[in-house]
């Protein structure tokens, strides 16, 4: 087997927002990926519970993560608001149809 044919793995350290040990928050995890594209989370911690060396590497990336989370939250809030507006319009239309049918009797 040549070096090119040998299986390989990539080791990554990731910062994100998720659930670790049953609690939600900023998380750090270690992930391995193999040549087949399969991922396996090796370890996962809430930020404050992670090993110190990982926290030190990740701390400079926290502001960008918070900005991305804020953008995603704003997009989600807009979708919810748009959905609520649609639901109100639908309720008004249904009410108008029901009222019109009631007046025909």
N, C-alpha and C positions, 0 to 999 in steps of 0.2 A: 504494500500500500504506500503510495507516495504521500508527501506532505499535503498535496492538493486534494487527495481523496480522503484524508483523515477527517473524522467528525470534528466539529468545532462548536464552541460555546462562547457567547458574549455575556459578560457580567456587567450589569448596570445598577446604579444607585439612583432612586427616583424620589422626587418630592411631589406631593400632591395633596388633595383633600379627599379623605375617605374614612373608612371605618377600620379601626385596629383595636383588637382586644375588646370588642363590643361597644366602643365609643367612637363618635365622629370627631374629626378635627384634622389639622395639618398632619400628614403622615410622611414617613420615610420608609422606603422598602428597598430590598435588594432583589434583583430579578436576573435570572439567566435565560438566554434565548439560544436555541440550537439552530443548526443548518436547515431544519425542517420548518422553522418559523414558530416552533412551540415555545411558549413562555412559562416559566415557573417562578412564582414569588417564593423566595427562600425565607426571608424574614420581613416583618412589617411592624412598625412601631408608631405610636403617636409621637409627634415631634419631640416633646420634652422627655419621652422615655427612650428615645433612640440613643445609640452610642454617641459619645461626645464628638468623635472624629466625623461622623456623618452630619451631625448638627452644624459643625463648623463649616463643612463644605456646602451645606444647603442654605445657610442663613442669607447669603447674598442673593439667592434666587426667590426668597419669600416675597419681596415687594412685587415682582413680576407675576407670581402666582396669585397674589391677592388682587391685582389689577385684572387678571384673566377671570377670576371668580366673580368679581364685581361686574364685568362685562356680561358674563353668562347669566348672572342673576338679573340684570337689567333686561336682557333678551327674554328670559323666562317670564318676568313680570309683565312685559309687553304682550306676550302670547296669552297670558292669563287674562289681562285686561281686555284684549281683543275678543277672547272667548266669552267673557262676561258680557261685553257689548252685544255680541251676536246672540247670546242666550236671551238678553233683554228684548232685542228686536223680535226674536222668534216668539217669545211669550206674548208680546203685544200683538203680533200677527195672529197667533192662535186665539187669543182672547177676542180679537175683532171678528174672526170667523165664527167663533162660538156665539158671540153676541148677535151677529147677523142672522145665524140660523135660528136663534131663540126668538128673534123678532118676527120671523116668517110664520111662526106657528099660530 
